[in-house]
Amino acid sequence: MPLAEALENLYARRRFGIRPGLDRVALMLERLGHPERMFRSIHVAGTNGKGSTSAFLASILNAAGYRTGFFSSPHLVRFTERFRINGHEPPEERIATLLQTVLGHAPDDATFFEIVTALAAFYFADERVDLAVMEAGMGGRSDATAALPAQMTVITPISLDHCDYLGATLPQIADEKCRIAESGTPVILAPQPAEAEAAIRARLIPDRNRTFWAEADIRAAWNSDGSLDYHGIHATLTALTPGIPGRYQAVNAALALAAAEVLNQEGLPISHTALAEGIRDARWPGRMEFIPGEPPLLLDGAHNPAGAAALAESLAQYHYERLLLVSGIMADKDAVGLLGPLACQAAQAFAVAPAVERALDPACLAAQLIGLGLPTTPCASVAEGLRAARAAAAPGDLILVCGSLFTVGEAKAILAGNRFEGVRG
């Protein structure tokens, strides 16, 4: 069966929506022969920076000589992006075959993300990976990835997101996300808002989990030449050159380096050379991804206010005459909170709707951006928005494609002449 046909069967599972809980994915893993027990896993949870942190860590483990799986979501352009081994996507026909098997063992009410998580475990086990970096979906203890036993958890910055499922307050969300960490395993943590930090510290009792906090136990700082210095648990590394751009990547890189240090302490040799090479060679498409040209484009998938604020701050490293936005967001997002930090820096915007069912109508988005004082033109599609922005750009201008990973993914597909497979989960 070709992948397109198998994916139609999988995409039909989206009718079940989001259903936190581990029973269904655990049953799938049992029916598949417990593939999750055939390799070591590392959980990466949080709200912002999960993908970049995971990409840094997977790159370090690859540089250290380990056969490393990396599970991420959502994909930008192709479904196979979700399952990488040493940076490489699997062939479509391979995933199609494995997906058929997983679907055959899935409970009738298993959700899209639960099946995809089981598929990742099945693929990584079949490929005999040594370790897998598992990026959580939106949750923590009830996230499908929590069904995989992990020897370590990395928690990136937490902010309000998916409140309908995770909790109405920051402490509730922080408590839910950090509970993915298993008793007796180390936890590497990004700096958190005070309320979130208090909730995490109350949950992760020191005698149950060893914790290492960025800015307290580990630190990273930029140098004037754009290189990064890292002062870790034991290692000190200077003049690192992160392969993923953005000033906010200092924390993400530090989390990955600290996780690698702890793995080294636990019997997985990782040299300082591998640490530096892994940070240098890491790639994460759609995050501060610069595409040169006339005009140049910058693609970033920040999709909540905290991520957008970090993006807005990082724009200072680029030189341009005017900033033009091509922006499309999901209907359940706060457009003003998300795009406000960027709108105040932009000269003009083009509101678009990526080809997914949850996209906000461009006219509605345009009205909200106009309300922020930003001249905005509604466009029927991402392709039309890109054409309009390019036509409006003058020499020295920069076009920023932003608002959603789906918007960025569709733009990447258009620029490369590829088909866009936009789907949540």
C-alpha positions as CSV (number, residue, x, y, z in Angstrom):
1,M,0.0,0.0,0.0
2,P,1.5,3.4,-0.9
3,L,2.0,5.9,1.9
4,A,-0.7,8.2,0.6
5,E,-3.3,5.5,1.0
6,A,-2.1,4.4,4.4
7,L,-2.2,8.1,5.5
8,E,-5.8,8.4,4.5
9,N,-6.6,5.6,7.0
10,L,-4.5,7.3,9.6
11,Y,-5.9,10.8,9.0
12,A,-9.4,9.4,9.5
13,R,-8.5,9.0,13.2
14,R,-8.5,12.7,13.6
15,R,-12.2,12.4,14.2
16,F,-11.4,11.3,17.8
17,G,-9.6,14.6,18.4
18,I,-7.3,14.9,21.4
19,R,-7.9,12.4,24.2
20,P,-5.3,12.5,27.0
21,G,-4.5,9.1,28.5
22,L,-2.1,6.2,28.0
23,D,-4.4,3.1,27.9
24,R,-4.8,3.0,24.1
25,V,-1.2,3.6,23.2
26,A,-0.1,1.2,25.9
27,L,-2.3,-1.5,24.4
28,M,-0.9,-0.8,20.9
29,L,2.6,-1.2,22.2
30,E,1.7,-4.4,23.9
31,R,0.2,-5.8,20.8
32,L,3.3,-4.8,18.8
33,G,5.5,-6.8,21.2
34,H,6.7,-3.8,23.3
35,P,9.0,-2.1,20.9
36,E,9.5,0.7,23.4
37,R,11.6,-1.7,25.5
38,M,14.2,-2.2,22.8
39,F,15.9,1.2,23.1
40,R,16.5,3.9,25.6
41,S,14.3,7.0,25.5
42,I,14.6,10.6,26.5
43,H,11.5,12.7,27.0
44,V,11.5,16.4,26.0
45,A,8.4,18.2,27.2
46,G,7.4,21.9,27.7
47,T,5.7,24.6,25.6
48,N,8.4,26.4,23.6
49,G,11.7,25.2,22.3
50,K,10.9,21.4,22.5
51,G,11.8,20.8,18.8
52,S,15.0,22.8,18.9
53,T,16.2,21.3,22.2
54,S,15.4,17.8,20.8
55,A,17.3,18.6,17.6
56,F,20.4,19.7,19.5
57,L,20.3,16.7,21.7
58,A,19.8,14.2,18.9
59,S,22.6,15.9,17.0
60,I,25.0,15.5,20.0
61,L,24.1,11.8,20.4
62,N,24.7,11.3,16.7
63,A,28.1,13.0,16.9
64,A,28.9,10.7,19.8
65,G,28.4,7.7,17.6
66,Y,25.0,6.5,18.8
67,R,22.3,5.4,16.4
68,T,19.8,8.0,17.4
69,G,16.0,8.3,16.7
70,F,14.2,11.6,16.9
71,F,10.4,11.8,17.0
72,S,8.9,15.2,16.6
73,S,5.5,16.7,15.8
74,P,3.9,18.2,13.9
75,H,5.7,17.8,10.6
76,L,6.3,20.9,8.4
77,V,5.9,19.5,4.9
78,R,6.1,15.6,4.8
79,F,4.7,13.1,7.3
80,T,8.1,11.2,7.3
81,E,9.8,14.2,8.9
82,R,8.4,13.0,12.2
83,F,10.7,10.0,12.3
84,R,14.4,10.7,11.9
85,I,17.4,8.4,12.5
86,N,20.8,10.2,12.6
87,G,19.1,13.1,10.9
88,H,17.6,11.1,8.0
89,E,13.9,10.5,7.2
90,P,12.7,7.0,6.3
91,P,11.6,6.1,2.8
92,E,7.9,6.5,2.3
93,E,7.4,2.9,1.4
94,R,9.0,1.8,4.7
95,I,6.7,3.9,6.8
96,A,3.7,2.8,4.8
97,T,4.4,-0.8,5.6
98,L,5.0,-0.2,9.3
99,L,2.0,2.1,9.5
100,Q,-0.3,-0.6,8.1
101,T,0.9,-3.0,10.8
102,V,0.4,-0.4,13.6
103,L,-3.1,0.4,12.3
104,G,-3.9,-3.3,12.4
105,H,-3.1,-3.4,16.1
106,A,-4.7,-0.1,17.0
107,P,-7.9,0.0,19.2
108,D,-10.9,1.3,17.3
109,D,-10.8,4.6,19.3
110,A,-7.1,5.2,19.2
111,T,-6.3,8.8,18.2
112,F,-4.0,10.1,15.4
113,F,-1.2,11.1,17.8
114,E,-1.3,7.8,19.7
115,I,-0.9,5.8,16.5
116,V,1.9,8.0,15.3
117,T,3.7,7.6,18.7
118,A,3.4,3.8,18.5
119,L,4.6,4.0,14.9
120,A,7.7,5.9,16.1
121,A,8.5,3.2,18.7
122,F,7.9,0.4,16.2
123,Y,10.1,2.0,13.6
124,F,13.0,2.9,16.0
125,A,12.9,-0.7,17.5
126,D,12.9,-2.2,14.0
127,E,15.9,0.0,13.1
128,R,17.7,-1.0,16.3
129,V,18.4,2.6,17.5
130,D,20.4,3.0,20.7
131,L,18.5,6.0,21.9
132,A,15.4,7.9,20.9
133,V,14.7,11.6,21.7
134,M,10.9,11.7,22.0
135,E,9.4,15.2,21.8
136,A,6.1,15.2,23.7
137,G,3.0,16.4,21.9
138,M,1.1,19.0,24.0
139,G,1.1,17.3,27.4
140,G,3.1,15.5,30.0
141,R,1.9,12.6,32.2
142,S,-1.1,11.9,29.9
143,D,0.8,12.5,26.6
144,A,1.1,9.4,24.4
145,T,4.9,9.6,24.5
146,A,4.7,9.1,28.3
147,A,3.9,5.4,27.5
148,L,7.6,5.0,26.6
149,P,9.8,4.6,29.7
150,A,12.5,7.2,29.7
151,Q,15.8,7.5,31.5
152,M,15.7,11.3,31.5
153,T,13.4,14.2,31.0
154,V,14.1,17.6,29.6
155,I,11.6,20.4,30.3
156,T,11.7,23.5,28.1
157,P,10.0,26.8,29.0
158,I,6.4,26.4,29.9
159,S,3.6,29.0,29.2
160,L,-0.1,29.0,28.8
161,D,-1.1,26.7,25.9
162,H,-3.8,24.1,25.3
163,C,-5.6,25.2,28.4
164,D,-8.7,23.2,27.5
165,Y,-6.7,20.0,28.1
166,L,-3.8,20.8,30.4
167,G,-5.3,23.3,32.9
168,A,-6.5,26.8,33.2
169,T,-3.5,28.2,35.1
170,L,0.2,28.2,34.6
171,P,0.8,26.1,37.8
172,Q,-1.7,23.5,36.6
173,I,0.0,23.2,33.2
174,A,3.5,23.1,34.7
175,D,2.4,20.3,37.1
176,E,0.9,18.3,34.3
177,K,3.9,18.7,32.0
178,C,6.6,17.9,34.6
179,R,4.8,14.7,35.7
180,I,6.0,13.0,32.6
181,A,9.3,12.6,34.5
182,E,9.6,9.1,36.0
183,S,10.6,8.6,39.7
184,G,14.3,8.2,40.1
185,T,15.3,9.8,36.8
186,P,17.2,13.0,36.2
187,V,15.4,16.1,35.0
188,I,16.9,19.0,33.1
189,L,14.9,22.2,33.3
190,A,14.8,25.6,31.5
191,P,14.1,28.8,33.5
192,Q,10.4,29.0,34.2
193,P,8.0,31.8,35.3
194,A,7.8,31.9,39.1
195,E,4.4,30.2,39.3
196,A,5.5,27.4,37.0
197,E,8.8,26.9,38.8
198,A,7.1,26.7,42.2
199,A,4.7,24.0,40.9
200,I,7.5,22.0,39.4
201,R,9.7,22.2,42.5
202,A,6.7,21.0,44.6
203,R,6.2,18.0,42.2
204,L,9.8,17.0,41.6
205,I,11.0,16.3,45.1
206,P,14.8,16.3,45.2
207,D,15.1,12.9,46.7
208,R,13.0,11.5,43.9
209,N,14.4,13.2,40.9
210,R,17.8,14.8,40.4
211,T,17.1,18.2,38.9
212,F,19.4,20.6,37.0
213,W,18.2,24.1,36.3
214,A,19.4,26.4,33.6
215,E,20.8,29.7,34.9
216,A,21.4,28.0,38.3
217,D,23.2,24.8,37.6
218,I,24.0,25.3,34.0
219,R,24.5,28.6,32.0
220,A,25.0,29.7,28.5
221,A,25.9,33.2,27.2
222,W,26.5,34.7,23.8
223,N,29.7,36.4,22.9
224,S,30.0,39.5,20.8
225,D,31.1,37.5,17.8
226,G,27.9,35.4,17.9
227,S,29.5,32.3,19.4
228,L,28.2,30.7,22.6
229,D,29.9,29.8,25.9
230,Y,28.5,27.0,28.0
231,H,29.2,26.4,31.7
232,G,27.7,23.1,32.6
233,I,27.5,20.5,35.3
234,H,31.1,19.6,34.8
235,A,32.0,20.7,31.3
236,T,33.0,24.2,30.2
237,L,32.8,24.8,26.4
238,T,33.7,28.1,24.7
239,A,33.1,29.5,21.2
240,L,30.3,27.1,20.3
241,T,28.6,27.8,17.0
242,P,24.9,26.6,17.2
243,G,23.6,25.3,13.9
244,I,20.1,26.5,14.7
245,P,19.9,30.3,14.6
246,G,18.1,32.6,17.1
247,R,19.3,34.4,20.2
248,Y,16.7,32.4,22.2
249,Q,18.6,29.1,21.3
250,A,21.1,29.7,24.1
251,V,18.8,28.0,26.6
252,N,17.8,25.2,24.2
253,A,21.4,24.4,23.5
254,A,22.3,24.5,27.2
255,L,19.5,22.0,28.0
256,A,20.7,19.6,25.4
257,L,24.3,19.9,26.5
258,A,23.3,19.3,30.1
259,A,21.3,16.3,29.2
260,A,24.3,14.9,27.3
261,E,26.5,15.5,30.3
262,V,24.1,13.5,32.6
263,L,24.0,10.7,30.0
264,N,27.8,10.6,30.1
265,Q,27.7,10.3,33.9
266,E,25.3,7.4,33.5
267,G,27.6,5.3,31.3
268,L,27.0,6.6,27.8
269,P,30.3,8.1,26.8
270,I,29.9,11.5,25.1
271,S,33.1,13.5,24.5
272,H,33.5,17.3,24.6
273,T,34.2,17.1,20.9
274,A,30.8,15.4,20.3
275,L,29.1,18.1,22.4
276,A,30.6,20.9,20.3
277,E,30.1,19.1,17.0
278,G,26.5,18.2,17.9
279,I,25.6,21.8,18.6
280,R,27.3,23.0,15.4
281,D,25.6,20.4,13.2
282,A,22.1,20.6,14.6
283,R,19.4,21.7,12.2
284,W,15.7,22.4,12.8
285,P,13.8,23.7,9.7
286,G,11.1,26.3,10.1
287,R,12.7,28.0,13.2
288,M,14.5,31.2,12.3
289,E,15.1,29.7,8.9
290,F,16.7,32.2,6.6
291,I,16.2,31.9,2.8
292,P,18.4,34.3,0.9
293,G,17.2,36.1,-2.2
294,E,15.6,39.3,-3.4
295,P,13.8,39.8,-1.2
296,P,15.1,37.4,1.5
297,L,12.6,35.4,3.6
298,L,12.7,34.4,7.3
299,L,10.5,31.5,8.4
300,D,9.6,30.9,12.0
301,G,6.8,28.8,13.4
302,A,6.4,30.4,16.8
303,H,2.7,29.8,17.6
304,N,2.1,31.3,21.1
305,P,2.8,34.7,22.7
306,A,6.0,33.6,24.5
307,G,7.4,32.1,21.3
308,A,6.5,35.2,19.3
309,A,8.1,37.5,21.9
310,A,11.3,35.5,21.6
311,L,11.1,35.8,17.8
312,A,10.6,39.5,18.0
313,E,13.6,39.9,20.1
314,S,15.8,37.8,17.8
315,L,14.9,40.0,14.8
316,A,17.5,42.4,16.1
317,Q,20.2,40.3,14.6
318,Y,18.9,40.9,11.1
319,H,19.5,44.1,9.1
320,Y,16.6,45.3,6.9
321,E,14.8,48.4,5.8
322,R,11.3,47.3,6.3
323,L,9.8,44.1,7.8
324,L,6.8,42.6,5.9
325,L,4.7,39.9,7.5
326,V,3.1,36.9,5.8
327,S,1.1,35.5,8.7
328,G,-1.5,32.8,9.2
329,I,-2.7,31.4,12.6
330,M,-5.1,28.9,13.9
331,A,-8.6,30.0,14.9
332,D,-8.2,28.9,18.5
333,K,-5.2,31.2,19.0
334,D,-5.1,34.8,20.4
335,A,-4.1,36.7,17.3
336,V,-3.3,40.0,19.2
337,G,-1.3,38.2,21.9
338,L,0.6,36.2,19.3
339,L,1.3,38.8,16.6
340,G,1.4,41.9,18.8
341,P,5.2,41.8,19.4
342,L,5.8,41.4,15.7
343,A,3.2,43.9,14.5
344,C,4.9,46.8,16.2
345,Q,8.1,46.1,14.2
346,A,6.5,45.5,10.8
347,A,5.6,48.0,8.1
348,Q,3.0,45.9,6.3
349,A,1.3,42.5,6.6
350,F,-0.4,39.9,4.5
351,A,-3.0,37.7,6.3
352,V,-3.2,34.2,5.0
353,A,-4.8,30.9,5.9
354,P,-2.8,27.7,5.6
355,A,-4.6,24.7,4.1
356,V,-5.7,23.2,7.3
357,E,-9.2,23.1,8.7
358,R,-8.4,25.1,11.9
359,A,-6.9,28.1,10.1
360,L,-8.3,31.5,11.0
361,D,-10.1,33.3,8.2
362,P,-7.7,35.8,6.6
363,A,-10.2,38.7,6.7
364,C,-10.7,38.2,10.4
365,L,-6.9,38.1,11.0
366,A,-6.4,41.2,8.8
367,A,-9.0,43.1,10.9
368,Q,-7.2,42.3,14.1
369,L,-3.8,43.3,12.7
370,I,-5.3,46.5,11.4
371,G,-6.6,47.1,14.9
372,L,-3.0,46.9,16.1
373,G,-2.1,49.7,13.6
374,L,-0.5,47.5,11.0
375,P,-1.7,47.9,7.4
376,T,-2.8,44.4,6.4
377,T,-4.1,42.8,3.2
378,P,-6.1,39.6,3.4
379,C,-5.0,36.9,0.9
380,A,-6.8,33.8,0.0
381,S,-3.8,31.4,0.5
382,V,-0.2,31.2,1.6
383,A,0.9,31.2,-2.0
384,E,-1.0,34.4,-2.7
385,G,0.4,36.0,0.4
386,L,3.9,35.2,-0.6
387,R,3.4,36.7,-4.1
388,A,1.8,39.8,-2.7
389,A,4.6,40.3,-0.2
390,R,7.3,39.8,-2.8
391,A,5.6,42.3,-5.1
392,A,5.4,44.9,-2.3
393,A,9.0,44.4,-1.1
394,A,11.6,47.0,-1.9
395,P,15.4,46.5,-1.9
396,G,16.6,45.9,1.6
397,D,13.2,44.6,2.9
398,L,12.8,41.3,4.8
399,I,9.7,39.1,4.6
400,L,8.9,37.2,7.8
401,V,6.6,34.1,7.4
402,C,5.1,33.4,10.8
403,G,2.1,32.7,13.0
404,S,1.9,28.9,12.8
405,L,4.0,25.9,11.9
406,F,1.4,25.1,9.3
407,T,1.9,28.5,7.6
408,V,5.6,28.0,7.6
409,G,5.3,24.4,6.4
410,E,3.1,25.3,3.5
411,A,5.4,28.2,2.6
412,K,8.4,25.8,2.6
413,A,6.5,23.4,0.3
414,I,5.6,26.2,-2.1
415,L,9.2,27.5,-2.2
416,A,10.5,24.0,-2.9
417,G,7.7,23.0,-5.3
418,N,6.5,20.2,-3.1
419,R,3.1,19.0,-2.0
420,F,2.1,20.2,1.5
421,E,0.7,17.6,3.9
422,G,-0.7,19.8,6.7
423,V,-2.2,17.9,9.6
424,R,-2.3,18.6,13.4
425,G,-1.0,16.1,15.9
